[in-house]
Amino acid sequence: MSFREEHELHKRRFGRNLGLGLVLALFVALVFGLTIAKVSNNDFKVPATQGATN
Amino acid sequence: MSDATINTSTNVQAAQPGEAEFGDFFALLKPRVMTLVVFTALVGLLAAPIGVHPIIGLAAILFIAVGGGAAGALNMWWESDIDSLMKRTSKRPIPAGKVTRDEAFAFGVTLAVMSVVMLWLATNAVAAGLLAFTIFFYVVIYTIGLKRWTPQNIVIGGAAGAFPPMIGWAAATGSISIESVLMFALIFMWTPPHFWALALFMKGDYHKAGVPMLTVTHGRKSTRRHILVYTVLLAILAVGAAFTGIGGPVYLAVALVLNAMFLRDAVAIWRRDEVMAEADDYRVEKKAFKLSLVYLFAHFTAILIEAALAGFGLGGWA
């Protein structure tokens, strides 16, 4: 008996994990893009930190 | 927009947790309905007088779409019992035994919260608040509250589908205005004739599921009358909108042609009875349903064209 035999369930799980991985990668890229877009905006001001105000 | 698919199986299988494929979770988002959400939200965003950074605009549309999809997943979670009874919905992931109800609930709630928070961070609180209200309205007020209680369910549910252009507009401007309310009203008035035309030729499904669709509670003659009344009101609104901030000559031409066609079909539906409809397999009702899809797409495309022309000083009546 081989434990390495791939079951149809494993293929399904691999597909799901791959899909989720791609979605997460795209989400990270989008948040990065959003950050760049926000800080590139002329209106953007760095929020004053507590240390700077004291 | 309805996500009409005709299936033949009504077998309900017990799903095992963790067995679903990626595509099953995607199907929970009602991708066909999502296309309407994406398109109308995009028009709302682009027609707004204030421009947004392309990445912020892309993120806004994406999070609005995810929020709409989350509402769809929560709708399927609540309605899995009646979905299994209707041919049209029996192949959805829960009744088909691919996704468990708990998985659908967790998936829907997670995406709903995430989409609202991310839309807030990407754009502003008004857009995020509207998205949160839309999800709440569709899931709690419509799906859980009123759908199984009133034959006006379609009218009420139509409001949820009408919010995306308002959210897109708010994402760009940070506010609600008469133009965005008009886009809301256009979808709101369009939904009842669109859905009731579908209900006329998808007969039996809603009755079997015990959903008080107008065709079941008030009869098919009354439904035909309702379609005509709503189409007349829709035509007045749609043509009238041509003379507002979102309209112009291009929009007016589109509105005149399509409302004349839609009114012609609504009158034909009203004049027919069940014997005539069954004789030609609901040809007129099916034609009106298909036209309604073109109708909405064309009106929003015309709004988009007017907004694009305005960029060259050509849009509107000025």
Interface residues (C-beta under 8 A of the other chain):
Chain A: L9 R12 R13 G15 R16 L18 G19 L20 L30 G33 L34 I36 A37 K38 S40 N41
Chain B: G18 E19 A20 E21 F22 G23 F25 H53 I55 I56 L58 A59 L62 L121 A122
